[in-house]
Amino acid sequence: MSQVSLQPIAEDVYAAPQLTPETMASAAEAGFKAVINNRPDMEGGPDQPTSASIEAAAQAAGLQYAYLPVQGGYQSPEEIAQCAALLKTLPRPLLMFCRSGARSTKLYMQAIALDQ
């Protein structure tokens, strides 16, 4: 994962910019147990890898995978609640990603605020 900029957002949760199927094996080797994809398919155009292709690579690498696409400017209460549920059930360390990592970070912060 040396070529990917990981941002710690909690002790065992990290945010990253767009990941590809090829980075899933590296994520597993780095010790991650699960991945949450917060970027809608085709948001970046046809060159962006699809959730299905990333999920297949994640599962092949032994990672649990969740697809929770959210918009950059707004995450609905339902999306925040879905993220909170995933944070409770997915194994850690956990890697969340979107286009830049900022949306995943914001979603994480809103999700953990539900439990406080």
N, CA, C and O atoms as CSV, one atom per row, in Angstrom:
chain,resi,resn,atom,element,x,y,z
A,1,MET,N,N,0.827,-1.185,0.000
A,1,MET,CA,C,0.000,0.000,0.000
A,1,MET,C,C,0.875,1.253,0.000
A,1,MET,O,O,0.381,2.352,0.253
A,2,SER,N,N,2.154,1.099,-0.278
A,2,SER,CA,C,3.070,2.233,-0.199
A,2,SER,C,C,2.741,3.318,-1.219
A,2,SER,O,O,3.020,4.492,-0.978
A,3,GLN,N,N,2.151,2.946,-2.356
A,3,GLN,CA,C,1.843,3.946,-3.368
A,3,GLN,C,C,0.508,4.642,-3.094
A,3,GLN,O,O,0.169,5.608,-3.777
A,4,VAL,N,N,-0.257,4.163,-2.101
A,4,VAL,CA,C,-1.558,4.733,-1.768
A,4,VAL,C,C,-1.423,5.546,-0.489
A,4,VAL,O,O,-0.811,5.102,0.483
A,5,SER,N,N,-1.998,6.736,-0.501
A,5,SER,CA,C,-1.951,7.615,0.661
A,5,SER,C,C,-3.073,7.247,1.630
A,5,SER,O,O,-4.236,7.570,1.392
A,6,LEU,N,N,-2.718,6.571,2.722
A,6,LEU,CA,C,-3.700,6.185,3.736
A,6,LEU,C,C,-3.741,7.239,4.831
A,6,LEU,O,O,-2.703,7.694,5.313
A,7,GLN,N,N,-4.956,7.622,5.218
A,7,GLN,CA,C,-5.137,8.587,6.296
A,7,GLN,C,C,-5.812,7.886,7.463
A,7,GLN,O,O,-6.939,7.411,7.320
A,8,PRO,N,N,-5.145,7.807,8.630
A,8,PRO,CA,C,-5.818,7.206,9.781
A,8,PRO,C,C,-6.956,8.107,10.255
A,8,PRO,O,O,-6.760,9.304,10.464
A,9,ILE,N,N,-8.143,7.530,10.425
A,9,ILE,CA,C,-9.273,8.301,10.948
A,9,ILE,C,C,-9.741,7.750,12.290
A,9,ILE,O,O,-10.587,8.350,12.954
A,10,ALA,N,N,-9.194,6.620,12.682
A,10,ALA,CA,C,-9.414,6.031,14.003
A,10,ALA,C,C,-8.262,5.053,14.212
A,10,ALA,O,O,-7.444,4.840,13.317
A,11,GLU,N,N,-8.208,4.472,15.388
A,11,GLU,CA,C,-7.094,3.563,15.689
A,11,GLU,C,C,-6.991,2.421,14.681
A,11,GLU,O,O,-5.890,1.995,14.331
A,12,ASP,N,N,-8.137,1.928,14.214
A,12,ASP,CA,C,-8.148,0.774,13.317
A,12,ASP,C,C,-8.995,0.997,12.066
A,12,ASP,O,O,-9.492,0.047,11.462
A,13,VAL,N,N,-9.152,2.272,11.684
A,13,VAL,CA,C,-9.896,2.630,10.481
A,13,VAL,C,C,-9.085,3.664,9.703
A,13,VAL,O,O,-8.609,4.653,10.260
A,14,TYR,N,N,-8.941,3.409,8.404
A,14,TYR,CA,C,-8.176,4.304,7.537
A,14,TYR,C,C,-9.020,4.699,6.338
A,14,TYR,O,O,-9.885,3.940,5.903
A,15,ALA,N,N,-8.765,5.899,5.801
A,15,ALA,CA,C,-9.402,6.366,4.578
A,15,ALA,C,C,-8.343,6.443,3.485
A,15,ALA,O,O,-7.172,6.717,3.747
A,16,ALA,N,N,-8.780,6.197,2.266
A,16,ALA,CA,C,-7.866,6.230,1.120
A,16,ALA,C,C,-8.587,6.827,-0.078
A,16,ALA,O,O,-9.816,6.816,-0.144
A,17,PRO,N,N,-7.808,7.352,-1.032
A,17,PRO,CA,C,-8.406,7.743,-2.304
A,17,PRO,C,C,-8.739,6.487,-3.116
A,17,PRO,O,O,-8.471,5.367,-2.682
A,18,GLN,N,N,-9.318,6.686,-4.283
A,18,GLN,CA,C,-9.762,5.579,-5.145
A,18,GLN,C,C,-8.794,4.396,-5.134
A,18,GLN,O,O,-7.607,4.546,-5.424
A,19,LEU,N,N,-9.317,3.230,-4.799
A,19,LEU,CA,C,-8.539,1.996,-4.854
A,19,LEU,C,C,-8.962,1.217,-6.097
A,19,LEU,O,O,-10.026,1.461,-6.667
A,20,THR,N,N,-8.129,0.297,-6.497
A,20,THR,CA,C,-8.388,-0.511,-7.685
A,20,THR,C,C,-8.397,-1.984,-7.304
A,20,THR,O,O,-7.988,-2.340,-6.199
A,21,PRO,N,N,-8.857,-2.839,-8.201
A,21,PRO,CA,C,-8.775,-4.270,-7.911
A,21,PRO,C,C,-7.346,-4.703,-7.583
A,21,PRO,O,O,-7.134,-5.577,-6.742
A,22,GLU,N,N,-6.377,-4.093,-8.246
A,22,GLU,CA,C,-4.974,-4.469,-8.030
A,22,GLU,C,C,-4.475,-4.132,-6.625
A,22,GLU,O,O,-3.524,-4.751,-6.149
A,23,THR,N,N,-5.095,-3.169,-5.959
A,23,THR,CA,C,-4.628,-2.793,-4.619
A,23,THR,C,C,-5.235,-3.652,-3.510
A,23,THR,O,O,-4.830,-3.529,-2.355
A,24,MET,N,N,-6.183,-4.508,-3.830
A,24,MET,CA,C,-6.828,-5.319,-2.793
A,24,MET,C,C,-5.852,-6.317,-2.156
A,24,MET,O,O,-5.873,-6.503,-0.939
A,25,ALA,N,N,-5.013,-6.950,-2.948
A,25,ALA,CA,C,-4.034,-7.887,-2.386
A,25,ALA,C,C,-3.063,-7.140,-1.478
A,25,ALA,O,O,-2.685,-7.651,-0.424
A,26,SER,N,N,-2.658,-5.939,-1.877
A,26,SER,CA,C,-1.759,-5.140,-1.043
A,26,SER,C,C,-2.427,-4.741,0.262
A,26,SER,O,O,-1.781,-4.708,1.309
A,27,ALA,N,N,-3.725,-4.435,0.202
A,27,ALA,CA,C,-4.458,-4.083,1.428
A,27,ALA,C,C,-4.475,-5.262,2.393
A,27,ALA,O,O,-4.273,-5.095,3.596
A,28,ALA,N,N,-4.718,-6.453,1.856
A,28,ALA,CA,C,-4.721,-7.650,2.704
A,28,ALA,C,C,-3.328,-7.893,3.288
A,28,ALA,O,O,-3.194,-8.216,4.468
A,29,GLU,N,N,-2.304,-7.737,2.465
A,29,GLU,CA,C,-0.927,-7.927,2.943
A,29,GLU,C,C,-0.559,-6.914,4.019
A,29,GLU,O,O,0.242,-7.210,4.906
A,30,ALA,N,N,-1.148,-5.706,3.941
A,30,ALA,CA,C,-0.889,-4.663,4.934
A,30,ALA,C,C,-1.642,-4.922,6.239
A,30,ALA,O,O,-1.463,-4.192,7.214
A,31,GLY,N,N,-2.485,-5.961,6.259
A,31,GLY,CA,C,-3.175,-6.333,7.490
A,31,GLY,C,C,-4.633,-5.949,7.564
A,31,GLY,O,O,-5.297,-6.246,8.558
A,32,PHE,N,N,-5.152,-5.293,6.532
A,32,PHE,CA,C,-6.569,-4.931,6.563
A,32,PHE,C,C,-7.429,-6.182,6.460
A,32,PHE,O,O,-7.052,-7.160,5.816
A,33,LYS,N,N,-8.601,-6.134,7.111
A,33,LYS,CA,C,-9.532,-7.265,7.109
A,33,LYS,C,C,-10.774,-6.988,6.275
A,33,LYS,O,O,-11.452,-7.916,5.835
A,34,ALA,N,N,-11.078,-5.685,6.056
A,34,ALA,CA,C,-12.293,-5.326,5.336
A,34,ALA,C,C,-12.105,-3.991,4.619
A,34,ALA,O,O,-11.255,-3.177,4.981
A,35,VAL,N,N,-12.934,-3.798,3.583
A,35,VAL,CA,C,-12.905,-2.584,2.766
A,35,VAL,C,C,-14.340,-2.102,2.572
A,35,VAL,O,O,-15.243,-2.898,2.313
A,36,ILE,N,N,-14.539,-0.778,2.701
A,36,ILE,CA,C,-15.828,-0.161,2.360
A,36,ILE,C,C,-15.578,0.805,1.208
A,36,ILE,O,O,-14.754,1.713,1.314
A,37,ASN,N,N,-16.298,0.601,0.108
A,37,ASN,CA,C,-16.220,1.472,-1.055
A,37,ASN,C,C,-17.359,2.487,-0.966
A,37,ASN,O,O,-18.531,2.114,-1.025
A,38,ASN,N,N,-17.015,3.769,-0.823
A,38,ASN,CA,C,-18.017,4.834,-0.729
A,38,ASN,C,C,-18.192,5.611,-2.029
A,38,ASN,O,O,-18.919,6.604,-2.056
A,39,ARG,N,N,-17.547,5.186,-3.095
A,39,ARG,CA,C,-17.615,5.927,-4.350
A,39,ARG,C,C,-18.605,5.284,-5.315
A,39,ARG,O,O,-18.471,4.104,-5.640
A,40,PRO,N,N,-19.603,6.048,-5.780
A,40,PRO,CA,C,-20.552,5.487,-6.743
A,40,PRO,C,C,-19.853,5.051,-8.031
A,40,PRO,O,O,-18.934,5.719,-8.503
A,41,ASP,N,N,-20.292,3.936,-8.589
A,41,ASP,CA,C,-19.760,3.473,-9.869
A,41,ASP,C,C,-19.936,4.554,-10.929
A,41,ASP,O,O,-20.955,5.244,-10.972
A,42,MET,N,N,-18.924,4.686,-11.780
A,42,MET,CA,C,-18.923,5.590,-12.928
A,42,MET,C,C,-18.889,7.071,-12.550
A,42,MET,O,O,-19.009,7.923,-13.431
A,43,GLU,N,N,-18.730,7.398,-11.278
A,43,GLU,CA,C,-18.636,8.797,-10.876
A,43,GLU,C,C,-17.472,9.487,-11.589
A,43,GLU,O,O,-17.572,10.651,-11.976
A,44,GLY,N,N,-16.371,8.756,-11.757
A,44,GLY,CA,C,-15.197,9.320,-12.413
A,44,GLY,C,C,-15.120,8.995,-13.890
A,44,GLY,O,O,-14.091,9.232,-14.523
A,45,GLY,N,N,-16.205,8.449,-14.456
A,45,GLY,CA,C,-16.207,8.096,-15.863
A,45,GLY,C,C,-15.890,6.632,-16.081
A,45,GLY,O,O,-15.739,5.880,-15.117
A,46,PRO,N,N,-15.788,6.217,-17.327
A,46,PRO,CA,C,-15.632,4.795,-17.647
A,46,PRO,C,C,-14.286,4.201,-17.233
A,46,PRO,O,O,-14.149,2.978,-17.202
A,47,ASP,N,N,-13.294,5.028,-16.915
A,47,ASP,CA,C,-11.995,4.490,-16.497
A,47,ASP,C,C,-11.966,4.097,-15.022
A,47,ASP,O,O,-11.036,3.421,-14.581
A,48,GLN,N,N,-12.965,4.509,-14.264
A,48,GLN,CA,C,-13.023,4.156,-12.845
A,48,GLN,C,C,-13.385,2.682,-12.703
A,48,GLN,O,O,-14.319,2.213,-13.353
A,49,PRO,N,N,-12.661,1.944,-11.865
A,49,PRO,CA,C,-13.020,0.530,-11.675
A,49,PRO,C,C,-14.398,0.396,-11.021
A,49,PRO,O,O,-14.776,1.216,-10.185
A,50,THR,N,N,-15.136,-0.634,-11.405
A,50,THR,CA,C,-16.470,-0.843,-10.841
A,50,THR,C,C,-16.382,-1.504,-9.474
A,50,THR,O,O,-15.390,-2.149,-9.131
A,51,SER,N,N,-17.441,-1.325,-8.713
A,51,SER,CA,C,-17.514,-1.975,-7.409
A,51,SER,C,C,-17.404,-3.486,-7.557
A,51,SER,O,O,-16.739,-4.140,-6.754
A,52,ALA,N,N,-18.050,-4.044,-8.576
A,52,ALA,CA,C,-18.021,-5.507,-8.769
A,52,ALA,C,C,-16.598,-6.007,-8.986
A,52,ALA,O,O,-16.223,-7.050,-8.451
A,53,SER,N,N,-15.804,-5.280,-9.761
A,53,SER,CA,C,-14.429,-5.732,-10.009
A,53,SER,C,C,-13.569,-5.599,-8.753
A,53,SER,O,O,-12.712,-6.444,-8.495
A,54,ILE,N,N,-13.791,-4.552,-7.980
A,54,ILE,CA,C,-13.033,-4.382,-6.735
A,54,ILE,C,C,-13.465,-5.434,-5.715
A,54,ILE,O,O,-12.632,-5.996,-5.005
A,55,GLU,N,N,-14.775,-5.697,-5.647
A,55,GLU,CA,C,-15.281,-6.704,-4.707
A,55,GLU,C,C,-14.691,-8.083,-5.004
A,55,GLU,O,O,-14.283,-8.795,-4.086
A,56,ALA,N,N,-14.647,-8.455,-6.268
A,56,ALA,CA,C,-14.093,-9.766,-6.638
A,56,ALA,C,C,-12.631,-9.866,-6.214
A,56,ALA,O,O,-12.205,-10.896,-5.691
A,57,ALA,N,N,-11.871,-8.811,-6.435
A,57,ALA,CA,C,-10.454,-8.823,-6.042
A,57,ALA,C,C,-10.303,-8.826,-4.530
A,57,ALA,O,O,-9.414,-9.488,-3.995
A,58,ALA,N,N,-11.172,-8.085,-3.831
A,58,ALA,CA,C,-11.119,-8.053,-2.367
A,58,ALA,C,C,-11.394,-9.439,-1.797
A,58,ALA,O,O,-10.677,-9.904,-0.911
A,59,GLN,N,N,-12.428,-10.094,-2.303
A,59,GLN,CA,C,-12.766,-11.431,-1.809
A,59,GLN,C,C,-11.663,-12.426,-2.135
A,59,GLN,O,O,-11.357,-13.300,-1.324
A,60,ALA,N,N,-11.064,-12.302,-3.314
A,60,ALA,CA,C,-9.960,-13.183,-3.679
A,60,ALA,C,C,-8.764,-12.992,-2.746
A,60,ALA,O,O,-7.988,-13.921,-2.521
A,61,ALA,N,N,-8.624,-11.785,-2.206
A,61,ALA,CA,C,-7.515,-11.489,-1.288
A,61,ALA,C,C,-7.874,-11.810,0.162
A,61,ALA,O,O,-7.054,-11.626,1.061
A,62,GLY,N,N,-9.106,-12.292,0.389
A,62,GLY,CA,C,-9.519,-12.648,1.737
A,62,GLY,C,C,-10.098,-11.499,2.538
A,62,GLY,O,O,-10.214,-11.591,3.760
A,63,LEU,N,N,-10.461,-10.422,1.867
A,63,LEU,CA,C,-11.041,-9.267,2.546
A,63,LEU,C,C,-12.563,-9.314,2.496
A,63,LEU,O,O,-13.145,-9.766,1.510
A,64,GLN,N,N,-13.201,-8.846,3.558
A,64,GLN,CA,C,-14.638,-8.611,3.485
A,64,GLN,C,C,-14.822,-7.283,2.764
A,64,GLN,O,O,-13.986,-6.387,2.882
A,65,TYR,N,N,-15.922,-7.155,2.015
A,65,TYR,CA,C,-16.138,-5.983,1.176
A,65,TYR,C,C,-17.563,-5.481,1.345
A,65,TYR,O,O,-18.508,-6.268,1.405
A,66,ALA,N,N,-17.706,-4.172,1.421
A,66,ALA,CA,C,-19.030,-3.548,1.460
A,66,ALA,C,C,-19.049,-2.385,0.484
A,66,ALA,O,O,-18.073,-1.646,0.358
A,67,TYR,N,N,-20.169,-2.232,-0.202
A,67,TYR,CA,C,-20.353,-1.138,-1.154
A,67,TYR,C,C,-21.431,-0.224,-0.609
A,67,TYR,O,O,-22.603,-0.595,-0.564
A,68,LEU,N,N,-21.040,0.966,-0.197
A,68,LEU,CA,C,-21.968,1.965,0.322
A,68,LEU,C,C,-21.673,3.287,-0.383
A,68,LEU,O,O,-21.016,4.164,0.176
A,69,PRO,N,N,-22.172,3.424,-1.635
A,69,PRO,CA,C,-21.878,4.643,-2.397
A,69,PRO,C,C,-22.640,5.837,-1.839
A,69,PRO,O,O,-23.840,5.755,-1.577
A,70,VAL,N,N,-21.930,6.943,-1.661
A,70,VAL,CA,C,-22.547,8.175,-1.180
A,70,VAL,C,C,-22.035,9.343,-2.015
A,70,VAL,O,O,-20.954,9.276,-2.602
A,71,GLN,N,N,-22.812,10.395,-2.061
A,71,GLN,CA,C,-22.411,11.607,-2.772
A,71,GLN,C,C,-21.407,12.385,-1.931
A,71,GLN,O,O,-21.378,12.259,-0.707
A,72,GLY,N,N,-20.595,13.179,-2.591
A,72,GLY,CA,C,-19.569,13.935,-1.882
A,72,GLY,C,C,-20.124,15.008,-0.972
A,72,GLY,O,O,-19.614,15.202,0.131
A,73,GLY,N,N,-21.167,15.716,-1.412
A,73,GLY,CA,C,-21.651,16.857,-0.654
A,73,GLY,C,C,-22.675,16.533,0.414
A,73,GLY,O,O,-22.906,17.343,1.311
A,74,TYR,N,N,-23.297,15.361,0.337
A,74,TYR,CA,C,-24.380,15.056,1.266
A,74,TYR,C,C,-24.480,13.556,1.468
A,74,TYR,O,O,-24.499,12.783,0.510
A,75,GLN,N,N,-24.543,13.157,2.739
A,75,GLN,CA,C,-24.829,11.771,3.073
A,75,GLN,C,C,-26.138,11.768,3.856
A,75,GLN,O,O,-26.279,12.486,4.845
A,76,SER,N,N,-27.086,10.960,3.409
A,76,SER,CA,C,-28.412,10.926,4.033
A,76,SER,C,C,-28.343,10.253,5.403
A,76,SER,O,O,-27.403,9.513,5.690
A,77,PRO,N,N,-29.338,10.511,6.242
A,77,PRO,CA,C,-29.386,9.803,7.531
A,77,PRO,C,C,-29.372,8.285,7.362
A,77,PRO,O,O,-28.794,7.570,8.181
A,78,GLU,N,N,-30.015,7.794,6.292
A,78,GLU,CA,C,-30.032,6.345,6.044
A,78,GLU,C,C,-28.634,5.838,5.706
A,78,GLU,O,O,-28.224,4.780,6.185
A,79,GLU,N,N,-27.901,6.589,4.883
A,79,GLU,CA,C,-26.533,6.189,4.533
A,79,GLU,C,C,-25.622,6.222,5.751
A,79,GLU,O,O,-24.776,5.344,5.921
A,80,ILE,N,N,-25.790,7.222,6.589
A,80,ILE,CA,C,-24.986,7.322,7.815
A,80,ILE,C,C,-25.292,6.138,8.728
A,80,ILE,O,O,-24.380,5.552,9.312
A,81,ALA,N,N,-26.568,5.785,8.854
A,81,ALA,CA,C,-26.958,4.631,9.678
A,81,ALA,C,C,-26.411,3.330,9.094
A,81,ALA,O,O,-25.977,2.451,9.838
A,82,GLN,N,N,-26.430,3.200,7.758
A,82,GLN,CA,C,-25.859,2.004,7.127
A,82,GLN,C,C,-24.364,1.907,7.418
A,82,GLN,O,O,-23.849,0.822,7.690
A,83,CYS,N,N,-23.677,3.030,7.362
A,83,CYS,CA,C,-22.243,3.033,7.661
A,83,CYS,C,C,-22.012,2.631,9.118
A,83,CYS,O,O,-21.114,1.842,9.409
A,84,ALA,N,N,-22.819,3.170,10.033
A,84,ALA,CA,C,-22.673,2.819,11.450
A,84,ALA,C,C,-22.851,1.317,11.657
A,84,ALA,O,O,-22.127,0.705,12.442
A,85,ALA,N,N,-23.813,0.728,10.951
A,85,ALA,CA,C,-24.035,-0.719,11.060
A,85,ALA,C,C,-22.839,-1.493,10.520
A,85,ALA,O,O,-22.420,-2.482,11.121
A,86,LEU,N,N,-22.286,-1.050,9.389
A,86,LEU,CA,C,-21.109,-1.717,8.834
A,86,LEU,C,C,-19.913,-1.608,9.789
A,86,LEU,O,O,-19.155,-2.564,9.956
A,87,LEU,N,N,-19.753,-0.452,10.404
A,87,LEU,CA,C,-18.634,-0.261,11.335
A,87,LEU,C,C,-18.739,-1.203,12.532
A,87,LEU,O,O,-17.725,-1.574,13.123
A,88,LYS,N,N,-19.960,-1.587,12.888
A,88,LYS,CA,C,-20.163,-2.502,14.015
A,88,LYS,C,C,-19.933,-3.959,13.629
A,88,LYS,O,O,-19.626,-4.788,14.486
A,89,THR,N,N,-20.082,-4.277,12.331
A,89,THR,CA,C,-20.042,-5.689,11.941
A,89,THR,C,C,-18.789,-6.105,11.177
A,89,THR,O,O,-18.392,-7.269,11.240
A,90,LEU,N,N,-18.164,-5.184,10.463
A,90,LEU,CA,C,-16.990,-5.565,9.675
A,90,LEU,C,C,-15.757,-5.708,10.567
A,90,LEU,O,O,-15.592,-4.955,11.527
A,91,PRO,N,N,-14.897,-6.668,10.251
A,91,PRO,CA,C,-13.673,-6.836,11.040
A,91,PRO,C,C,-12.695,-5.689,10.789
A,91,PRO,O,O,-12.743,-5.014,9.761
A,92,ARG,N,N,-11.831,-5.498,11.738
A,92,ARG,CA,C,-10.839,-4.417,11.635
A,92,ARG,C,C,-9.447,-5.005,11.701
A,92,ARG,O,O,-9.272,-6.109,12.216
A,93,PRO,N,N,-8.457,-4.300,11.196
A,93,PRO,CA,C,-8.493,-2.956,10.643
A,93,PRO,C,C,-9.309,-2.877,9.353
A,93,PRO,O,O,-9.382,-3.819,8.565
A,94,LEU,N,N,-9.914,-1.708,9.184
A,94,LEU,CA,C,-10.856,-1.446,8.117
A,94,LEU,C,C,-10.338,-0.314,7.242
A,94,LEU,O,O,-9.766,0.656,7.738
A,95,LEU,N,N,-10.542,-0.445,5.947
A,95,LEU,CA,C,-10.116,0.559,4.975
A,95,LEU,C,C,-11.335,1.064,4.220
A,95,LEU,O,O,-12.040,0.291,3.572
A,96,MET,N,N,-11.583,2.385,4.310
A,96,MET,CA,C,-12.690,3.019,3.590
A,96,MET,C,C,-12.098,3.857,2.459
A,96,MET,O,O,-11.037,4.458,2.624
A,97,PHE,N,N,-12.780,3.900,1.306
A,97,PHE,CA,C,-12.253,4.749,0.245
A,97,PHE,C,C,-13.350,5.391,-0.587
A,97,PHE,O,O,-14.483,4.914,-0.651
A,98,CYS,N,N,-12.965,6.500,-1.227
A,98,CYS,CA,C,-13.811,7.235,-2.171
A,98,CYS,C,C,-12.867,7.868,-3.190
A,98,CYS,O,O,-11.807,7.305,-3.463
A,99,ARG,N,N,-13.215,9.012,-3.755
A,99,ARG,CA,C,-12.322,9.628,-4.748
A,99,ARG,C,C,-11.044,10.138,-4.093
A,99,ARG,O,O,-9.945,9.879,-4.583
A,100,SER,N,N,-11.191,10.869,-2.977
A,100,SER,CA,C,-10.019,11.457,-2.330
A,100,SER,C,C,-9.773,10.944,-0.915
A,100,SER,O,O,-8.678,11.112,-0.376
A,101,GLY,N,N,-10.773,10.326,-0.315
A,101,GLY,CA,C,-10.712,9.911,1.081
A,101,GLY,C,C,-11.515,10.816,1.992
A,101,GLY,O,O,-11.879,10.412,3.096
A,102,ALA,N,N,-11.801,12.038,1.550
A,102,ALA,CA,C,-12.518,13.009,2.385
A,102,ALA,C,C,-13.962,12.587,2.662
A,102,ALA,O,O,-14.435,12.726,3.790
A,103,ARG,N,N,-14.656,12.082,1.668
A,103,ARG,CA,C,-16.048,11.663,1.826
A,103,ARG,C,C,-16.146,10.484,2.808
A,103,ARG,O,O,-17.045,10.438,3.648
A,104,SER,N,N,-15.211,9.537,2.688
A,104,SER,CA,C,-15.206,8.398,3.614
A,104,SER,C,C,-14.946,8.871,5.044
A,104,SER,O,O,-15.567,8.381,5.987
A,105,THR,N,N,-14.033,9.814,5.198
A,105,THR,CA,C,-13.734,10.353,6.527
A,105,THR,C,C,-14.964,11.026,7.116
A,105,THR,O,O,-15.304,10.798,8.277
A,106,LYS,N,N,-15.629,11.853,6.321
A,106,LYS,CA,C,-16.835,12.558,6.786
A,106,LYS,C,C,-17.926,11.558,7.158
A,106,LYS,O,O,-18.585,11.707,8.187
A,107,LEU,N,N,-18.114,10.551,6.328
A,107,LEU,CA,C,-19.136,9.535,6.593
A,107,LEU,C,C,-18.821,8.794,7.885
A,107,LEU,O,O,-19.718,8.556,8.694
A,108,TYR,N,N,-17.565,8.429,8.089
A,108,TYR,CA,C,-17.154,7.743,9.320
A,108,TYR,C,C,-17.478,8.611,10.533
A,108,TYR,O,O,-18.072,8.132,11.499
A,109,MET,N,N,-17.091,9.882,10.488
A,109,MET,CA,C,-17.307,10.773,11.628
A,109,MET,C,C,-18.797,10.916,11.952
A,109,MET,O,O,-19.178,10.943,13.122
A,110,GLN,N,N,-19.631,11.006,10.925
A,110,GLN,CA,C,-21.076,11.101,11.148
A,110,GLN,C,C,-21.639,9.796,11.712
A,110,GLN,O,O,-22.539,9.814,12.552
A,111,ALA,N,N,-21.110,8.676,11.249
A,111,ALA,CA,C,-21.599,7.367,11.702
A,111,ALA,C,C,-21.251,7.133,13.167
A,111,ALA,O,O,-22.087,6.649,13.929
A,112,ILE,N,N,-20.026,7.469,13.570
A,112,ILE,CA,C,-19.682,7.231,14.976
A,112,ILE,C,C,-20.398,8.221,15.894
A,112,ILE,O,O,-20.607,7.932,17.072
A,113,ALA,N,N,-20.775,9.382,15.366
A,113,ALA,CA,C,-21.516,10.358,16.173
A,113,ALA,C,C,-22.905,9.828,16.552
A,113,ALA,O,O,-23.480,10.253,17.554
A,114,LEU,N,N,-23.443,8.897,15.747
A,114,LEU,CA,C,-24.750,8.292,16.053
A,114,LEU,C,C,-24.699,7.516,17.364
A,114,LEU,O,O,-25.704,7.429,18.068
A,115,ASP,N,N,-23.562,6.960,17.693
A,115,ASP,CA,C,-23.440,6.104,18.876
A,115,ASP,C,C,-22.995,6.861,20.121
A,115,ASP,O,O,-22.798,6.261,21.177
A,116,GLN,N,N,-22.838,8.160,20.000
A,116,GLN,CA,C,-22.359,8.925,21.154
A,116,GLN,C,C,-23.466,9.693,21.819
A,116,GLN,O,O,-23.228,10.388,22.807
